[in-house]
């Protein structure tokens, strides 16, 4: 099971729009933008090569058959360690922004 801890730090403008603070708050008190902090809790790797102490992959670039190869960084690819685009569904569902590692020959 994977858990996450979320923290949202909205800007003063957002708080004003939602009526959570007075619109007369001085400009000097305004923060720049909003921040979202995400921390994974529990196991990230739930099924890939669980019989190994540590999952580590290495690639010799000269051995690649294609000029560009995409490697999975979300751990959801059905073709792991290669990327199959599973991060797109993951990102839409979670608001994450993970993408593949692109290795060029």
CNS distance restraints for C-alpha pairs under 8 A (distance, minus, plus):
assign (resid   1 and name CA) (resid  42 and name CA) 6.56 0.50 0.50
assign (resid   1 and name CA) (resid  43 and name CA) 6.62 0.50 0.50
assign (resid   1 and name CA) (resid  46 and name CA) 7.48 0.50 0.50
assign (resid   2 and name CA) (resid  40 and name CA) 7.04 0.50 0.50
assign (resid   2 and name CA) (resid  41 and name CA) 6.00 0.50 0.50
assign (resid   2 and name CA) (resid  42 and name CA) 5.18 0.50 0.50
assign (resid   2 and name CA) (resid  43 and name CA) 5.77 0.50 0.50
assign (resid   2 and name CA) (resid  44 and name CA) 6.34 0.50 0.50
assign (resid   3 and name CA) (resid  40 and name CA) 5.93 0.50 0.50
assign (resid   3 and name CA) (resid  41 and name CA) 4.68 0.50 0.50
assign (resid   3 and name CA) (resid  42 and name CA) 6.03 0.50 0.50
assign (resid   4 and name CA) (resid  38 and name CA) 6.51 0.50 0.50
assign (resid   4 and name CA) (resid  39 and name CA) 5.48 0.50 0.50
assign (resid   4 and name CA) (resid  40 and name CA) 4.63 0.50 0.50
assign (resid   4 and name CA) (resid  41 and name CA) 5.28 0.50 0.50
assign (resid   5 and name CA) (resid  37 and name CA) 7.77 0.50 0.50
assign (resid   5 and name CA) (resid  38 and name CA) 5.71 0.50 0.50
assign (resid   5 and name CA) (resid  39 and name CA) 5.31 0.50 0.50
assign (resid   5 and name CA) (resid  40 and name CA) 6.76 0.50 0.50
assign (resid   5 and name CA) (resid  41 and name CA) 7.30 0.50 0.50
assign (resid   6 and name CA) (resid  36 and name CA) 7.04 0.50 0.50
assign (resid   6 and name CA) (resid  37 and name CA) 5.71 0.50 0.50
assign (resid   6 and name CA) (resid  38 and name CA) 5.06 0.50 0.50
assign (resid   6 and name CA) (resid  39 and name CA) 7.02 0.50 0.50
assign (resid   7 and name CA) (resid  36 and name CA) 5.78 0.50 0.50
assign (resid   7 and name CA) (resid  37 and name CA) 5.30 0.50 0.50
assign (resid   7 and name CA) (resid  38 and name CA) 7.05 0.50 0.50
assign (resid   8 and name CA) (resid  34 and name CA) 7.32 0.50 0.50
assign (resid   8 and name CA) (resid  35 and name CA) 6.01 0.50 0.50
assign (resid   8 and name CA) (resid  36 and name CA) 4.92 0.50 0.50
assign (resid   8 and name CA) (resid  37 and name CA) 6.86 0.50 0.50
assign (resid   9 and name CA) (resid  34 and name CA) 5.43 0.50 0.50
assign (resid   9 and name CA) (resid  35 and name CA) 5.24 0.50 0.50
assign (resid   9 and name CA) (resid  36 and name CA) 6.61 0.50 0.50
assign (resid  10 and name CA) (resid  14 and name CA) 6.19 0.50 0.50
assign (resid  10 and name CA) (resid  15 and name CA) 6.79 0.50 0.50
assign (resid  10 and name CA) (resid  33 and name CA) 7.06 0.50 0.50
assign (resid  10 and name CA) (resid  34 and name CA) 4.66 0.50 0.50
assign (resid  10 and name CA) (resid  35 and name CA) 6.86 0.50 0.50
assign (resid  11 and name CA) (resid  15 and name CA) 6.53 0.50 0.50
assign (resid  11 and name CA) (resid  30 and name CA) 7.11 0.50 0.50
assign (resid  11 and name CA) (resid  31 and name CA) 5.67 0.50 0.50
assign (resid  11 and name CA) (resid  32 and name CA) 6.65 0.50 0.50
assign (resid  11 and name CA) (resid  33 and name CA) 5.24 0.50 0.50
assign (resid  11 and name CA) (resid  34 and name CA) 5.23 0.50 0.50
assign (resid  12 and name CA) (resid  16 and name CA) 6.08 0.50 0.50
assign (resid  12 and name CA) (resid  21 and name CA) 7.86 0.50 0.50
assign (resid  12 and name CA) (resid  30 and name CA) 5.69 0.50 0.50
assign (resid  12 and name CA) (resid  31 and name CA) 6.44 0.50 0.50
assign (resid  13 and name CA) (resid  17 and name CA) 6.16 0.50 0.50
assign (resid  13 and name CA) (resid  30 and name CA) 7.86 0.50 0.50
assign (resid  14 and name CA) (resid  18 and name CA) 6.30 0.50 0.50
assign (resid  15 and name CA) (resid  19 and name CA) 6.24 0.50 0.50
assign (resid  15 and name CA) (resid  20 and name CA) 5.11 0.50 0.50
assign (resid  15 and name CA) (resid  21 and name CA) 5.89 0.50 0.50
assign (resid  16 and name CA) (resid  20 and name CA) 5.83 0.50 0.50
assign (resid  16 and name CA) (resid  21 and name CA) 5.24 0.50 0.50
assign (resid  16 and name CA) (resid  22 and name CA) 6.28 0.50 0.50
assign (resid  16 and name CA) (resid  23 and name CA) 5.71 0.50 0.50
assign (resid  21 and name CA) (resid  25 and name CA) 7.65 0.50 0.50
assign (resid  25 and name CA) (resid  29 and name CA) 7.07 0.50 0.50
assign (resid  26 and name CA) (resid  30 and name CA) 7.30 0.50 0.50
assign (resid  40 and name CA) (resid  44 and name CA) 7.32 0.50 0.50
assign (resid  44 and name CA) (resid  75 and name CA) 7.79 0.50 0.50
assign (resid  45 and name CA) (resid  75 and name CA) 6.65 0.50 0.50
assign (resid  46 and name CA) (resid  50 and name CA) 7.77 0.50 0.50
assign (resid  48 and name CA) (resid  55 and name CA) 7.99 0.50 0.50
assign (resid  48 and name CA) (resid  75 and name CA) 7.88 0.50 0.50
assign (resid  49 and name CA) (resid  55 and name CA) 6.91 0.50 0.50
assign (resid  59 and name CA) (resid  63 and name CA) 7.63 0.50 0.50
assign (resid  59 and name CA) (resid  64 and name CA) 7.97 0.50 0.50
assign (resid  60 and name CA) (resid  64 and name CA) 7.16 0.50 0.50
assign (resid  61 and name CA) (resid 103 and name CA) 7.62 0.50 0.50
assign (resid  61 and name CA) (resid 104 and name CA) 7.54 0.50 0.50
assign (resid  61 and name CA) (resid 105 and name CA) 5.76 0.50 0.50
assign (resid  62 and name CA) (resid 105 and name CA) 6.53 0.50 0.50
assign (resid  64 and name CA) (resid  69 and name CA) 7.69 0.50 0.50
assign (resid  64 and name CA) (resid 105 and name CA) 6.76 0.50 0.50
assign (resid  66 and name CA) (resid 105 and name CA) 7.23 0.50 0.50
assign (resid  67 and name CA) (resid 104 and name CA) 5.60 0.50 0.50
assign (resid  67 and name CA) (resid 105 and name CA) 4.78 0.50 0.50
assign (resid  68 and name CA) (resid 102 and name CA) 6.65 0.50 0.50
assign (resid  68 and name CA) (resid 103 and name CA) 5.68 0.50 0.50
assign (resid  68 and name CA) (resid 104 and name CA) 4.52 0.50 0.50
assign (resid  68 and name CA) (resid 105 and name CA) 6.24 0.50 0.50
assign (resid  69 and name CA) (resid  82 and name CA) 7.79 0.50 0.50
assign (resid  69 and name CA) (resid 102 and name CA) 5.72 0.50 0.50
assign (resid  69 and name CA) (resid 103 and name CA) 5.24 0.50 0.50
assign (resid  69 and name CA) (resid 104 and name CA) 6.53 0.50 0.50
assign (resid  70 and name CA) (resid  82 and name CA) 6.00 0.50 0.50
assign (resid  70 and name CA) (resid  83 and name CA) 5.44 0.50 0.50
assign (resid  70 and name CA) (resid 100 and name CA) 5.71 0.50 0.50
assign (resid  70 and name CA) (resid 101 and name CA) 5.57 0.50 0.50
assign (resid  70 and name CA) (resid 102 and name CA) 4.56 0.50 0.50
assign (resid  70 and name CA) (resid 103 and name CA) 6.36 0.50 0.50
assign (resid  71 and name CA) (resid  80 and name CA) 7.63 0.50 0.50
assign (resid  71 and name CA) (resid  81 and name CA) 5.71 0.50 0.50
assign (resid  71 and name CA) (resid  82 and name CA) 4.34 0.50 0.50
assign (resid  71 and name CA) (resid  83 and name CA) 4.80 0.50 0.50
assign (resid  71 and name CA) (resid 100 and name CA) 5.33 0.50 0.50
assign (resid  71 and name CA) (resid 101 and name CA) 4.94 0.50 0.50
assign (resid  71 and name CA) (resid 102 and name CA) 6.32 0.50 0.50
assign (resid  71 and name CA) (resid 103 and name CA) 7.67 0.50 0.50
assign (resid  72 and name CA) (resid  76 and name CA) 7.65 0.50 0.50
assign (resid  72 and name CA) (resid  77 and name CA) 6.38 0.50 0.50
assign (resid  72 and name CA) (resid  80 and name CA) 6.32 0.50 0.50
assign (resid  72 and name CA) (resid  81 and name CA) 5.52 0.50 0.50
assign (resid  72 and name CA) (resid  82 and name CA) 5.32 0.50 0.50
assign (resid  72 and name CA) (resid  83 and name CA) 4.23 0.50 0.50
assign (resid  72 and name CA) (resid  84 and name CA) 7.56 0.50 0.50
assign (resid  72 and name CA) (resid  99 and name CA) 7.45 0.50 0.50
assign (resid  72 and name CA) (resid 100 and name CA) 4.98 0.50 0.50
assign (resid  72 and name CA) (resid 101 and name CA) 6.47 0.50 0.50
assign (resid  73 and name CA) (resid  83 and name CA) 7.81 0.50 0.50
assign (resid  73 and name CA) (resid  98 and name CA) 6.96 0.50 0.50
assign (resid  73 and name CA) (resid  99 and name CA) 6.49 0.50 0.50
assign (resid  73 and name CA) (resid 100 and name CA) 5.46 0.50 0.50
assign (resid  73 and name CA) (resid 101 and name CA) 6.64 0.50 0.50
assign (resid  74 and name CA) (resid  86 and name CA) 7.85 0.50 0.50
assign (resid  74 and name CA) (resid  87 and name CA) 5.99 0.50 0.50
assign (resid  74 and name CA) (resid  98 and name CA) 6.36 0.50 0.50
assign (resid  74 and name CA) (resid  99 and name CA) 7.18 0.50 0.50
assign (resid  74 and name CA) (resid 100 and name CA) 7.67 0.50 0.50
assign (resid  75 and name CA) (resid  80 and name CA) 7.20 0.50 0.50
assign (resid  76 and name CA) (resid  80 and name CA) 7.59 0.50 0.50
assign (resid  76 and name CA) (resid  86 and name CA) 5.88 0.50 0.50
assign (resid  76 and name CA) (resid  87 and name CA) 6.93 0.50 0.50
assign (resid  76 and name CA) (resid  90 and name CA) 8.00 0.50 0.50
assign (resid  77 and name CA) (resid  81 and name CA) 7.34 0.50 0.50
assign (resid  77 and name CA) (resid  82 and name CA) 7.10 0.50 0.50
assign (resid  77 and name CA) (resid  83 and name CA) 5.71 0.50 0.50
assign (resid  77 and name CA) (resid  84 and name CA) 5.46 0.50 0.50
assign (resid  77 and name CA) (resid  85 and name CA) 7.01 0.50 0.50
assign (resid  77 and name CA) (resid  86 and name CA) 5.37 0.50 0.50
assign (resid  77 and name CA) (resid  87 and name CA) 7.62 0.50 0.50
assign (resid  78 and name CA) (resid  84 and name CA) 6.67 0.50 0.50
assign (resid  78 and name CA) (resid  86 and name CA) 7.80 0.50 0.50
assign (resid  79 and name CA) (resid  83 and name CA) 6.52 0.50 0.50
assign (resid  79 and name CA) (resid  84 and name CA) 6.23 0.50 0.50
assign (resid  80 and name CA) (resid  84 and name CA) 7.94 0.50 0.50
assign (resid  83 and name CA) (resid 100 and name CA) 6.31 0.50 0.50
assign (resid  85 and name CA) (resid  89 and name CA) 7.95 0.50 0.50
assign (resid  86 and name CA) (resid  90 and name CA) 6.47 0.50 0.50
assign (resid  87 and name CA) (resid  91 and name CA) 5.82 0.50 0.50
assign (resid  87 and name CA) (resid  98 and name CA) 6.46 0.50 0.50
assign (resid  87 and name CA) (resid  99 and name CA) 6.20 0.50 0.50
assign (resid  87 and name CA) (resid 100 and name CA) 7.91 0.50 0.50
assign (resid  88 and name CA) (resid  92 and name CA) 6.30 0.50 0.50
assign (resid  88 and name CA) (resid  99 and name CA) 7.96 0.50 0.50
assign (resid  89 and name CA) (resid  93 and name CA) 6.18 0.50 0.50
assign (resid  90 and name CA) (resid  94 and name CA) 6.04 0.50 0.50
assign (resid  90 and name CA) (resid  95 and name CA) 7.91 0.50 0.50
assign (resid  90 and name CA) (resid  96 and name CA) 7.24 0.50 0.50
assign (resid  91 and name CA) (resid  95 and name CA) 5.10 0.50 0.50
assign (resid  91 and name CA) (resid  96 and name CA) 4.57 0.50 0.50
assign (resid  91 and name CA) (resid  97 and name CA) 5.69 0.50 0.50
assign (resid  91 and name CA) (resid  98 and name CA) 6.85 0.50 0.50
assign (resid  92 and name CA) (resid  96 and name CA) 7.37 0.50 0.50
